[in-house]
């Protein structure tokens, strides 16, 4: 396949992809072309994964919105599954998001690296199950706090009083993720900010340590 040395880490795999012209860079909100059967890595920025109905009714065409499925950080693998009812889409969540891609049969030639990627997918599956479980909570503010704690578990950067996300999320995107509306999320965020449970630090959302401990679904990996 290649005369270059076999990669032993994800960083080396990304370098291999760059050396073989499998690398593209995207601006914020720019669609990222993907197709089933390939494995993708973001080596800079953040990828946002969403879904929408494949064949919306006439009444849904103008009002249809995408549902947030996840955020893919640096050196996290993702793939697009072929489905009949829904279309999965990827966008650059921040400027200068860079993505490399591979064929699965290329990865399997490096057993240790392949097992590493499978383990990352297993942890991502745990994350998705936790996301789905919080949707069963009837109280919207509990769903919101559970979702924020889940994000902080996976992506949060520790500060003195709690954790902060390293990227921005709109109230509409949070609402899509927990089956609520932008208006409701804005109203609840105002209440949480008044209680100093959440706050903004350099325009990035932060969650206090006590709420993080109370609502996180599993220990940080």
FENSUL-V495850 format. One line per field, one symbol per residue. ss: DSSP state (~ for helix, > for strand, _ for the rest). psi: psi as a letter, one per 40 degrees, with the letter a starting at -180 (. if undefined). burial: I if it has 24 or more other ideal C-beta (glycine too) atoms within 12 Angstrom, else O. A space follows every 50 residues. Layout:
ss: ???
psi: ???
burial: ???
This chain:
ss: _________~~~~~~~~~~___>>>>____>______>>>>>>>__>>>> >>>____~~~~_____>>>>>>_>__>>_______>>>>>>>____>>>> >>>~~~~___~~~~~~~~~~~~~~~~~~~~~~~~_____~~~~~~~~~~~ ~~~~~_>>___>>>______~~~~~~~____~~~~~~~~~~~~~___>>> >__>>>>>~~~~~~~______
psi: dieiihieiddddddddddfffhiiiihehihhiiieihihheiahhhhi iihdgiiddeddehiihhdihhahfhiiihihiddihhiiihdiifhhhi iiiddddeegddddddddddddddddddddddddeehdhddddddddddd ddddeihhadebiiieiihidddddddffaidddddddddddddefdiih hfeihihiddddddehdiii.
burial: OOOOOOIOOIOOIIOIIIOOOIIIOIOOOOOIOIOOOIIIIIIIIIIIII IOOOOOOOOOOOOOOIIIIIIIIIIIIIIIOOOOOOIIIIIIIIOOIIII IIOOOIIOOIOOIIOIIOOIOOOIOOIIOIIOOIIOOOOIIOIIIIIIII IIIIIIOOOOOIIIIIIIIOIOIIIIIIOIOOOOIOOIIOOIOOOOIIIO OOOIIIIIOOIIOOIIIOOOO
